[in-house]
Amino acid sequence: MKELFSFLPAELAVLFTAVLPVIELRGAIPVGMSLGLSPLYATALSFIGSMFPVPFILLAINPIFDYLKTTKLFSGLVERLTHRSLTKNAAKVQKYGAWGLILFVAIPLPGTGVWSGCLAAALLGIRFKRAFFSVLLGNFIAAIAVVTLSNGVGLLIRG
């Protein structure tokens, strides 16, 4: 793992990893720990990195999607992504509101997380402030879960 990020300081590698969709903080915390950062430091950097795109996604995804729908090249992709996000995630988020969004972002499983939660919130028209704080809290819960699991697995492997 260290060779993969050898051209970057560990802190930047963790921040960049956390910003990536799908990987987010769930992958960045173990990356940071494998690069020799303390679990708390890796978690803090991962949290900051994963929250960085949130305001941009919440504010810009609908106008970007609206524009892409008008293009021949991307209209089908946007329709599929919108449909999949709304059918998979919308029921949970709509049923429980802000709590549903918090839980959706907090569950450290593939297909959940900050990017998916922001996409669902934006497509469902959840107000920015409510969506931002729900994603923030859900991401914080996910960070605690991931660092706990990463630390526990690390102790078992070393142990």
JOKASUL-V263635 format. One record per residue. N is the residue number from 1. SS is DSSP state (~ for helix, > for strand, _ for the rest). Layout:
((N & SS) (N & SS))
This chain:
((1 & _) (2 & _) (3 & _) (4 & _) (5 & _) (6 & _) (7 & _) (8 & _) (9 & _) (10 & ~) (11 & ~) (12 & ~) (13 & ~) (14 & ~) (15 & ~) (16 & ~) (17 & ~) (18 & ~) (19 & ~) (20 & _) (21 & _) (22 & _) (23 & _) (24 & ~) (25 & ~) (26 & ~) (27 & ~) (28 & ~) (29 & ~) (30 & ~) (31 & ~) (32 & ~) (33 & ~) (34 & ~) (35 & _) (36 & _) (37 & _) (38 & _) (39 & ~) (40 & ~) (41 & ~) (42 & ~) (43 & ~) (44 & ~) (45 & ~) (46 & ~) (47 & ~) (48 & ~) (49 & ~) (50 & ~) (51 & ~) (52 & ~) (53 & _) (54 & ~) (55 & ~) (56 & ~) (57 & ~) (58 & ~) (59 & ~) (60 & ~) (61 & ~) (62 & ~) (63 & ~) (64 & ~) (65 & ~) (66 & ~) (67 & ~) (68 & ~) (69 & ~) (70 & _) (71 & _) (72 & _) (73 & _) (74 & _) (75 & ~) (76 & ~) (77 & ~) (78 & ~) (79 & ~) (80 & ~) (81 & ~) (82 & ~) (83 & ~) (84 & ~) (85 & ~) (86 & ~) (87 & ~) (88 & ~) (89 & ~) (90 & ~) (91 & ~) (92 & ~) (93 & ~) (94 & ~) (95 & ~) (96 & ~) (97 & ~) (98 & ~) (99 & ~) (100 & ~) (101 & ~) (102 & ~) (103 & ~) (104 & ~) (105 & ~) (106 & ~) (107 & _) (108 & _) (109 & _) (110 & _) (111 & _) (112 & _) (113 & _) (114 & ~) (115 & ~) (116 & ~) (117 & ~) (118 & ~) (119 & ~) (120 & ~) (121 & ~) (122 & ~) (123 & ~) (124 & _) (125 & _) (126 & _) (127 & _) (128 & ~) (129 & ~) (130 & ~) (131 & ~) (132 & ~) (133 & ~) (134 & ~) (135 & ~) (136 & ~) (137 & ~) (138 & ~) (139 & ~) (140 & ~) (141 & ~) (142 & ~) (143 & ~) (144 & ~) (145 & ~) (146 & ~) (147 & ~) (148 & ~) (149 & ~) (150 & ~) (151 & ~) (152 & ~) (153 & ~) (154 & ~) (155 & ~) (156 & ~) (157 & ~) (158 & ~) (159 & _))
